[in-house]
Amino acid sequence: MQSLYNSLKEKTLLIVEDDESTLNSLHKVLSLYFKEVHSASNTYDALFLFNKYENDIVLSDIQVPGIDGLSFIEKIKRIKKDTYCIVMTAFNNEVYLDRAVEVGISLYLKKPIDMDEILVSVASFCLKEKEKDTAIVLGQSYSYDLVKNIILKDNKSINLTKKELLVMALLLKNKDSYVSFEVLEQVVWQDDASSDAIRMVILGLRKKLFSSLIENRKGLGYRINLE
């Protein structure tokens, strides 16, 4: 379990809770796991702190002084859309729950708080975010692993030649533009290569992956077509 929590050491947390005892308890425990923990007893101070630190995770009670917790989260999402937001409440209220879904709450907790539930949920989110940073989704269940430099389909490696991998790496590096024959020749072959040789590698990639992945335009070259 501790290895799961290691990813939290890179993240900053903002706690919003008006009950002093609960706030102090949360701050004390969660400070052991996160890189930094900031806390506020009302949403006005919390918004000031968030604007200053742009925390990765926000943990807020729904009923706090200032604007309510859900309206606060709405403001947070406008500032930093990918913030992982958790709300706490002592009440079973379907109106709150429905609105929490609309706002984009990541986790809805009923008090008293289960600390492990918070930690596991946030750690799982952090691991998924880390996976996104090391892979590019190509479409149709294919992905490119940036660390291992391999193509995967449903997490199984696809057997590509050295030239095919070099072409894919070059196209992905320049995914927003076309790569010309001349650039492919210089980077992948590092000497003169016939246009037929380049086309054969592209054809091999289209067969092993899927035909619409690589598009070409006369006079411009080839471009990766991410779905």
C-alpha positions as a Python dict, from the first residue, in 0.01 Angstrom:
ca = {
    (1, 'M'): (0, 0, 0),
    (2, 'Q'): (287, 236, 81),
    (3, 'S'): (421, 207, -276),
    (4, 'L'): (81, 320, -404),
    (5, 'Y'): (102, 630, -186),
    (6, 'N'): (449, 729, -313),
    (7, 'S'): (296, 918, -607),
    (8, 'L'): (131, 1159, -360),
    (9, 'K'): (471, 1300, -262),
    (10, 'E'): (474, 1494, -591),
    (11, 'K'): (132, 1655, -533),
    (12, 'T'): (0, 1956, -342),
    (13, 'L'): (-329, 1950, -151),
    (14, 'L'): (-573, 2221, -43),
    (15, 'I'): (-815, 2142, 243),
    (16, 'V'): (-1127, 2355, 301),
    (17, 'E'): (-1308, 2281, 629),
    (18, 'D'): (-1470, 2517, 881),
    (19, 'D'): (-1455, 2280, 1178),
    (20, 'E'): (-1119, 2357, 1338),
    (21, 'S'): (-1072, 2015, 1496),
    (22, 'T'): (-1148, 1831, 1170),
    (23, 'L'): (-928, 2070, 969),
    (24, 'N'): (-632, 2025, 1204),
    (25, 'S'): (-673, 1647, 1203),
    (26, 'L'): (-689, 1627, 823),
    (27, 'H'): (-393, 1862, 784),
    (28, 'K'): (-180, 1668, 1032),
    (29, 'V'): (-241, 1326, 876),
    (30, 'L'): (-239, 1424, 508),
    (31, 'S'): (82, 1627, 548),
    (32, 'L'): (256, 1293, 596),
    (33, 'Y'): (167, 1189, 242),
    (34, 'F'): (160, 1499, 22),
    (35, 'K'): (439, 1730, -94),
    (36, 'E'): (257, 2033, 47),
    (37, 'V'): (-75, 2079, 228),
    (38, 'H'): (-251, 2416, 253),
    (39, 'S'): (-568, 2470, 453),
    (40, 'A'): (-848, 2725, 486),
    (41, 'S'): (-1163, 2754, 698),
    (42, 'N'): (-1365, 2938, 432),
    (43, 'T'): (-1385, 2943, 53),
    (44, 'Y'): (-1263, 3302, 17),
    (45, 'D'): (-929, 3221, 180),
    (46, 'A'): (-924, 2890, -7),
    (47, 'L'): (-964, 3063, -343),
    (48, 'F'): (-677, 3298, -255),
    (49, 'L'): (-456, 2998, -169),
    (50, 'F'): (-553, 2811, -485),
    (51, 'N'): (-474, 3111, -705),
    (52, 'K'): (-135, 3130, -534),
    (53, 'Y'): (-38, 2761, -532),
    (54, 'E'): (-260, 2601, -802),
    (55, 'N'): (-295, 2284, -596),
    (56, 'D'): (-324, 1947, -768),
    (57, 'I'): (-594, 1818, -531),
    (58, 'V'): (-872, 1999, -345),
    (59, 'L'): (-1058, 1847, -49),
    (60, 'S'): (-1355, 2061, 56),
    (61, 'D'): (-1656, 2040, 283),
    (62, 'I'): (-1978, 2137, 104),
    (63, 'Q'): (-2114, 2359, 380),
    (64, 'V'): (-1842, 2612, 458),
    (65, 'P'): (-1846, 2991, 512),
    (66, 'G'): (-1833, 3198, 197),
    (67, 'I'): (-1970, 3045, -121),
    (68, 'D'): (-2072, 2681, -80),
    (69, 'G'): (-1820, 2407, -147),
    (70, 'L'): (-1965, 2305, -484),
    (71, 'S'): (-1969, 2662, -616),
    (72, 'F'): (-1610, 2689, -496),
    (73, 'I'): (-1518, 2375, -691),
    (74, 'E'): (-1682, 2523, -1002),
    (75, 'K'): (-1451, 2824, -972),
    (76, 'I'): (-1151, 2595, -920),
    (77, 'K'): (-1235, 2399, -1235),
    (78, 'R'): (-1246, 2721, -1437),
    (79, 'I'): (-896, 2809, -1317),
    (80, 'K'): (-743, 2461, -1350),
    (81, 'K'): (-968, 2209, -1520),
    (82, 'D'): (-771, 1895, -1432),
    (83, 'T'): (-775, 1956, -1054),
    (84, 'Y'): (-877, 1642, -864),
    (85, 'C'): (-1167, 1756, -643),
    (86, 'I'): (-1311, 1576, -341),
    (87, 'V'): (-1611, 1699, -143),
    (88, 'M'): (-1714, 1602, 210),
    (89, 'T'): (-2054, 1626, 371),
    (90, 'A'): (-2227, 1512, 689),
    (91, 'F'): (-2563, 1491, 512),
    (92, 'N'): (-2728, 1252, 268),
    (93, 'N'): (-2862, 1497, 15),
    (94, 'E'): (-2946, 1388, -340),
    (95, 'V'): (-2949, 1750, -458),
    (96, 'Y'): (-2587, 1786, -346),
    (97, 'L'): (-2494, 1457, -511),
    (98, 'D'): (-2656, 1546, -843),
    (99, 'R'): (-2489, 1884, -847),
    (100, 'A'): (-2154, 1730, -753),
    (101, 'V'): (-2175, 1512, -1065),
    (102, 'E'): (-2254, 1818, -1279),
    (103, 'V'): (-1961, 2014, -1135),
    (104, 'G'): (-1718, 1730, -1205),
    (105, 'I'): (-1636, 1610, -855),
    (106, 'S'): (-1391, 1319, -852),
    (107, 'L'): (-1494, 1176, -513),
    (108, 'Y'): (-1798, 1239, -288),
    (109, 'L'): (-1740, 1143, 77),
    (110, 'K'): (-1978, 1107, 369),
    (111, 'K'): (-1845, 1214, 709),
    (112, 'P'): (-1682, 1082, 921),
    (113, 'I'): (-1398, 1067, 669),
    (114, 'D'): (-1219, 742, 585),
    (115, 'M'): (-860, 861, 536),
    (116, 'D'): (-759, 549, 340),
    (117, 'E'): (-1042, 609, 93),
    (118, 'I'): (-904, 956, 20),
    (119, 'L'): (-546, 832, -15),
    (120, 'V'): (-627, 533, -237),
    (121, 'S'): (-854, 737, -463),
    (122, 'V'): (-602, 1019, -513),
    (123, 'A'): (-306, 781, -552),
    (124, 'S'): (-491, 581, -819),
    (125, 'F'): (-567, 905, -1003),
    (126, 'C'): (-199, 1009, -986),
    (127, 'L'): (-85, 676, -1128),
    (128, 'K'): (-328, 705, -1419),
    (129, 'E'): (-203, 1058, -1488),
    (130, 'K'): (155, 930, -1485),
    (131, 'E'): (66, 662, -1739),
    (132, 'K'): (-76, 931, -1969),
    (133, 'D'): (254, 1116, -1955),
    (134, 'T'): (445, 808, -2076),
    (135, 'A'): (215, 696, -2358),
    (136, 'I'): (47, 841, -2666),
    (137, 'V'): (-294, 700, -2761),
    (138, 'L'): (-296, 626, -3134),
    (139, 'G'): (-653, 502, -3163),
    (140, 'Q'): (-821, 164, -3220),
    (141, 'S'): (-662, 29, -2896),
    (142, 'Y'): (-308, 114, -3012),
    (143, 'S'): (-65, 325, -2809),
    (144, 'Y'): (299, 432, -2826),
    (145, 'D'): (508, 383, -2511),
    (146, 'L'): (744, 682, -2489),
    (147, 'V'): (970, 516, -2231),
    (148, 'K'): (1016, 176, -2396),
    (149, 'N'): (981, 307, -2754),
    (150, 'I'): (733, 36, -2854),
    (151, 'I'): (385, 17, -3005),
    (152, 'L'): (117, -162, -2802),
    (153, 'K'): (-225, -296, -2889),
    (154, 'D'): (-438, -382, -2586),
    (155, 'N'): (-112, -360, -2386),
    (156, 'K'): (60, -624, -2603),
    (157, 'S'): (373, -527, -2797),
    (158, 'I'): (353, -510, -3179),
    (159, 'N'): (659, -641, -3365),
    (160, 'L'): (798, -355, -3575),
    (161, 'T'): (1126, -325, -3764),
    (162, 'K'): (1390, -73, -3659),
    (163, 'K'): (1302, 152, -3955),
    (164, 'E'): (931, 134, -3874),
    (165, 'L'): (995, 238, -3513),
    (166, 'L'): (1220, 524, -3624),
    (167, 'V'): (955, 650, -3867),
    (168, 'M'): (684, 631, -3599),
    (169, 'A'): (902, 816, -3348),
    (170, 'L'): (973, 1091, -3602),
    (171, 'L'): (609, 1128, -3705),
    (172, 'L'): (494, 1143, -3342),
    (173, 'K'): (760, 1399, -3256),
    (174, 'N'): (621, 1616, -3536),
    (175, 'K'): (258, 1513, -3493),
    (176, 'D'): (117, 1858, -3572),
    (177, 'S'): (291, 1889, -3909),
    (178, 'Y'): (388, 1692, -4219),
    (179, 'V'): (729, 1524, -4239),
    (180, 'S'): (883, 1544, -4586),
    (181, 'F'): (1059, 1266, -4779),
    (182, 'E'): (1384, 1459, -4735),
    (183, 'V'): (1353, 1470, -4356),
    (184, 'L'): (1260, 1101, -4337),
    (185, 'E'): (1557, 1019, -4555),
    (186, 'Q'): (1796, 1224, -4344),
    (187, 'V'): (1676, 1116, -3999),
    (188, 'V'): (1573, 753, -4054),
    (189, 'W'): (1806, 638, -4332),
    (190, 'Q'): (2085, 891, -4273),
    (191, 'D'): (2180, 858, -4639),
    (192, 'D'): (2009, 843, -4978),
    (193, 'A'): (1691, 636, -4973),
    (194, 'S'): (1457, 578, -5263),
    (195, 'S'): (1101, 702, -5238),
    (196, 'D'): (994, 340, -5285),
    (197, 'A'): (1191, 236, -4974),
    (198, 'I'): (1015, 502, -4767),
    (199, 'R'): (675, 406, -4907),
    (200, 'M'): (738, 38, -4823),
    (201, 'V'): (804, 126, -4458),
    (202, 'I'): (488, 339, -4444),
    (203, 'L'): (291, 58, -4607),
    (204, 'G'): (427, -188, -4349),
    (205, 'L'): (316, 39, -4065),
    (206, 'R'): (-32, 78, -4211),
    (207, 'K'): (-69, -299, -4241),
    (208, 'K'): (61, -375, -3890),
    (209, 'L'): (-133, -92, -3726),
    (210, 'F'): (-427, 61, -3916),
    (211, 'S'): (-444, 230, -4255),
    (212, 'S'): (-579, 569, -4144),
    (213, 'L'): (-304, 622, -3883),
    (214, 'I'): (-58, 774, -4131),
    (215, 'E'): (-182, 1017, -4393),
    (216, 'N'): (16, 1165, -4679),
    (217, 'R'): (-20, 1475, -4892),
    (218, 'K'): (158, 1526, -5222),
    (219, 'G'): (438, 1779, -5193),
    (220, 'L'): (423, 1784, -4810),
    (221, 'G'): (498, 1430, -4694),
    (222, 'Y'): (350, 1218, -4414),
    (223, 'R'): (169, 1301, -4093),
    (224, 'I'): (40, 1095, -3802),
    (225, 'N'): (-338, 1107, -3772),
    (226, 'L'): (-425, 1074, -3403),
    (227, 'E'): (-792, 998, -3332),
}
